[in-house]
Amino acid sequence: MLLIGSERMTGMALESVDLGQVSGVEAQAPVWDHYLQGDPARLNSDFGEFLKRTAIRLDVRTDEQVAQEALNHRDPMIREQSLFQYVDRGLPGAVDLLTEAVKTDSVREVRWNALWALEKIGGPRALKALQGFVNDDDADVGEWARLFASELTTGLPAFDSRSWKQDPDRTFDETILLNIDVDVYVRLDDTGRHWGKISLAPQGLARSYGQAHACPNSATRDQQLVISKNLAGLHDDGTPHVENFLFRGVTNHASAGRGSFFFESRGLRPIFMSGQADNDSLGHRNEMVSAKRSGEWTTDPLMEIKGKPAIRYVRGAVQTWGYINFETMRGSSLEEILFPGNSILGTLDTPTGPLANAYITGTFKGKLVDWDGDGKIDVNSLDIYSTHEAEVDTNQDNIADEPGVQFCTRTGWMHS
């Protein structure tokens, strides 16, 4: 069995997957009642939903181990992973477990992402739990609780009335950290019948793939947006590994104060055959990699930047492909697998397309946060190493390190 656990005894061993015991799509097809909901051509055209019904769960920790590590593991990333894993399994007592995590965890990101997991459960008990944290001592934990509770009851976010600050001299008018929760469906063989599922909570995704930020400018945000990804811990000298994406698209303004968007990105970047960012030990190919994002942002009329209300909150969906090199993961624990750069984004429509063996699908949410603890919301204080055109810009002066290059230049890939 292909195993992922947080201890060595439940490690990862690709060669022991028993594919002969996997039932396949036919045995897990939806019951006929499913089709009473509408046209199957629409209902059964979501690739992620197909994989969800048939994939093998690769995290084989016991339910008890997941619950124990959700509250007690030394690594906040594993604690958060375990909380989301518990919810994903549909286990009883999830609301109580998440509530306890919000009350006791020392890391604010774990706390507000646990609130998001409560929203994912939904229902009266989850709503009541969320409402219990609206007045939390951490104002952003409280605002996330208010926001999620409002979404459950009205479909729309709600915000508090804190003051804010913004630096007009920075490259981007706003810098919004994105919490991204995804399922990674990994093709286990060449038949197309056998897939495994790895669920990544926001911190797990950020540690492996990098922390993403939405970086809108008021004048161009309806048609253009930079997503900048910083991957900490990859470079020995402590500098961040940077990958930027220039998205272009359209925004619909049918609803006052909200914008629904669909954006696409396509940029030149290296595909490392090792399956690890900046690891050129097996060579690389330079190819155009594409991505899509869609969703909705909500503005705050009390925050005006350059004549427009600021985007206070964004939510949406993401889907893309990646490449995971199993040979580098044999016998590894969850902590050992989720290290910086141990998987890369890929694409299907290039010569290296056959390497793309991981379908990544999920949702994202991000809002403006008080990052320095002064009681004021920081609109654009996060370090973003990108120009307006998504070129790598390590000193943040809006001048590209190398014109046109959107991916970390450390390996010199763009000259080979």
N, C-alpha and C positions, 0 to 999 in steps of 0.2 A: 504494500500500500504506500502511496505517496503521502508522507506525513509532514505536517508542520506542527510543532509544539513549542512551548517556551522553555522546555528543559531537554537535555540531551536524550533522555530515555524516550522521548517522543519526537525524535528527529526526523529528518527528511531523507527518504531513500527512494529515488525514482525507480530503480530496478525492481522493487517489490510491489509495484502497482499490479493488482490482479485484474486486468481488463476483461478477462473472461467472465468475471462475475458482475460486470456492469450491464444493467438491463437494456440501456439504450433508449432512444426516443419513443419507440412504439409502446413500451410498457408504462411510460409516464405521460402519455398524451392526455390532454384535458378531457374531462368527461363531457358528455353531450350538452349538459346544462350550460356549459361555457358559451356555446354558440347562440343561446337565446339572447345574449347581450348585444348581438349585432353581426355584421358581416365578418366572417372569418378572415377574409382577405386583409382586413385592417387589424383585427385582433391578433392574428398570427404572423404579422410582419415585423415584429420587434425581435431582433436577433437575441438581445439580452434576455428577454422573457423565455424564449426557447431554451437557452442555455441554463437559465435558472431552474427549469423543470427537470433537467437531466444531468447536471454537473455533479461530480463527486466533491463533497466538502473536504478540503485538504488540511484544515485545522482539526486534528483528531484528539485534542485535549478533552478530557471528560467534562461534563457540565459542572461538576463540583470544582474541578481545577480552574475552569474559566471564571466561576464566581469568586473563588478565593483570590485569584490573581487580579481581578477587577478592582479589588480594594487594597491589596497588600503587596503587589509586586513593586520592586524598587524602582523600576523604570516607568515613568509616566506614560510613555508611548504604549507599553504593554498593558498598563492599566486601562487606557482608553480603548485599545484593541479588544481587550477582554469584555469591556462593557458593550461595545457594538456587536461583538460575537454572540454575547448572551442574548441580545435582542434579535439578532439575525436567526438564531435557533428557535425563537418563539417560546422560550422557556418561561415557566410560571415564576412570579415574583420579580419580574424585570423592573416594574415601576419602583418597587421597594429598593432594589439594588442600585438603580440609578439615583434615586433620591438620597440614599446613603452616601454615594460617591460625591454628589454635589455638596452635601453637608460637610464631608470630611477631607476631601482631597485638597492638597496644598498647592496644586497647579491650576491656575485659572483657565487655561485652555482645556484641560480635562473636564473641569466643572461646566464650562459652557457647551462643550460638545456632548456631555452627558445630558444636558438640557435638550439639545437637538435630538438625541436618541429618544427622550421622552416624547417629543413631538412626533417622531416617527411611529411610536406605538399608538398615540392618539387615545381618544376615549375620555370619559369623565375622570377616572383616577389619575391619568397622566396630566390632564388639564389642571386638576386640583394641585398636583405636585408642582407644576410649573408656577402657578399663582402663588405658591408659598415662598418663592424665591424672588419675587418682584422687588422687594425692598432689601435685597442682600447688601452686605457691607461693601462688596465690590460692585461698583455702579454698573460695570459692563456685564457682569453675571446677571445683575438685576434687569438690565435692559434686554439681554437675550431672553430671559424668562418672560418678560412682558411681551416681547416680539413674538415668541413662539406661541404663547397663550392666545395672543390676538389672531395669529394665523389660523390656529385651530378653531376659533369661534367665528371669525369674519373672513378668513382667507387673505387678509391684509396685515402687514406689520404695524406695530405701534412703537413709538419712541419716547424717551424721556426728554426733559427740557434743559439739559446741561448746556453750558456755554462751550465755545469751540475756538480753535485757533488754526490758522493756515498760513504757510510761508509762500508768498507770491513769487519768490525768486527760484523756487525749485522747478525741476523739469516738468513734473506732472502736477496738475491741480489737485488730484486726489490719489491716494495710495491705499487700497483696500485689500487686506489679507483675506484670502479665500480659504474657508474650511471645506474640504472636498472629501466626500465619502463615496468609495467606489467598490464594486465587485470586479475582480480580475478573473476572467474565465480563460484557462490555459488549455490549449490543445495538447492532449497527452500522446497522441499517435497520429499517423497519417491517414487513418480511415475517416476522420471527421465525426466519428460516433462517440468518442470518449474525451470528455473535458473535465477539468478540475476547477474548483472555485476557491479563490483566496479573497476574503473580504478585508479591505483596508480602510480603517478609520482615518480621520484627517491627519493625525500626527504620524501614523505609520506611512501614509502616502508621502507626506512631506519629507520624512527621513530618507526614504528610498528614491523618490523621483524629484524631490525639491519642493519648497514652499512657493506656491503661486500667489501672485498679487495682480489685481485689476488696477490699471493705471489710466483713468480717463482724463482728458482735457476738455474743458467746457465747450470750446469752440468746435471740436471735431468728434465728440463722443457718440453722436448719432450714426456716424459712418465709419469710425476708426477707433481702435482700442489696442493698447499694448498689454499683453499678459507677460509679466516678468517672473521668472522662476529662479530662486536662489537655493542652492543645495549646499548646506553647511556640512563641514566635516570631511569633504572629499580631498581638499588640498592640504598637504602637510604644513604649509605656512599659514594656514588659518584663513586665507582669502576665500570668498565664496565662489563656487562654480555657478556660472550664470547662463541661462538659456532664455531667450526672449522670443515672443511670437507677436507678429503684427497681424491683428484681426481686422477685417473689413466686412461691412455688411449693411443691414438696414435696421431701423428702429421704428416701431409703430407707436404713435402717441394718441391712440383712441381714448385712453383713460387718463384723466387729469392727474398729474403728479407721478405718473408711471410710464415706463417705456419698455415695451416688449421687443426683444431683439433676436436676430439670427445673424451670426458672424462666422466667417471662414478665414482660415490662415493657411498659407503655404510658403515654406521657406527652406533655404538650403542649409543642411546640417549633416554632420557625419553619422553614419550608422556603424558603430563599433561592433565587429564580429564577436568580441568577447561578451557582449551583452551588458557591459558595464561602462558607464560614462567616463570618458577620458582614458579608458584602458585600451591602448592601441596595440596590445601584444599580439593579437590575431589579425591586425589590419583593420581597415575601414573602407567604406564607400561614401562618397559625398552625394547625397540625394535630396530631392525636394520632398519634405515631409508635410503632410496636411493635417488639419484639425478643424473641428467645428464646435461651436458653443451656442446655446440658445437659452433664453430666460427672460427675466424681468427685473428692472431696477425701479426703486422708489426714491423720490427726491424729498428733501425737507425744505419747505418754503422759508424757514427761519435761518437757513444757512445759504447765503448767496455768494457765489464766486463768479466774478467777471460777468455779472448781469444775469446769471442763471442760478436756480436753486441747485444745491449740491446733491449728488447721489449719496443717500444715507445708507442704503441697503441694496444688495443684489442677491438674486437666487436664480438657479437654473439647472440645466442638465449638461453633461459632458459625455462624449463617447469618442474613443480613439483606439488605436492599436499599439502594442508594444512587443518587445522581444525579450524573452527570459531565457537565459542559458542554463539549463538544468545541470550541466556538468559542473558548474561552480557551486551547486547547492546540495550536493549529496551529503547526507548525514548531518545537516545543519539545523539548528534550532531557529525558532521564529526571530529571536533577537539577532542571530547571526545572519539570517537572510535579509532582514530589513536594515541593511547598512547603506550609507550614502552611495548612490550611483549603481546599485546592484540590479538595475533593470533600466531599459531605455525605451523611449517612444519610437514607434516605427510607422510604417505605412504599407498599404497593400499594392499600390499601383506603381512600383518601381522594381528594378532588378533584384533588390534584396527583399521584396515583398514576401517570398516564401518563408523568410525567417520570422515574420510577424506571427507569433503564436499565442498572443495574449490579447483578448478583447476586453477593453476597460470601459465600464459604463457606470455612471453614478450621478450624483447631484452635488451642487455647491451652494454655499451661503457665505456672505461676507458683509460686514457693516463697519462703519467708522468706530474707532475705539480710542479710549484714553490710554496711550501706551506708556506715558511717563509718570502717571500717578498724580498729576497736579490738579485733577478734578475737571479738566477741560478736554473735550474730544479733539484728538489729533487728526486733522484732515489729510495731511500729506507729509507726515514726518518719517515714514518708513524709508529705509535705504533701498533705492531702485537703481540698478546698474544698467540703464537703458536710455537711448535717445528717444525722441518722439517717433522715430521710424523703427524702433525695436533693435537698433544696433547696440552691441555691447559697449558700455561706457563706464569704466571702472572708477573714474573720479567724479562722476555725476555732474558733468558740466554741459551735457547735451551735445558733446562732440564725440563722434565714434572713435573707439580705439583703432578700428580698421573699418573703413567705409563699407557698408553693406553686410557686415558679418554680425549675425544674431546669436551665435553660439560661442561658448567659451573658447578662447584662442590658444589655450595652454599647450595643446599637442601640436599646434601648427597645421591642423587638418586642412585648412582652406588653401594651403599652398602645395597640396599633394594631390 
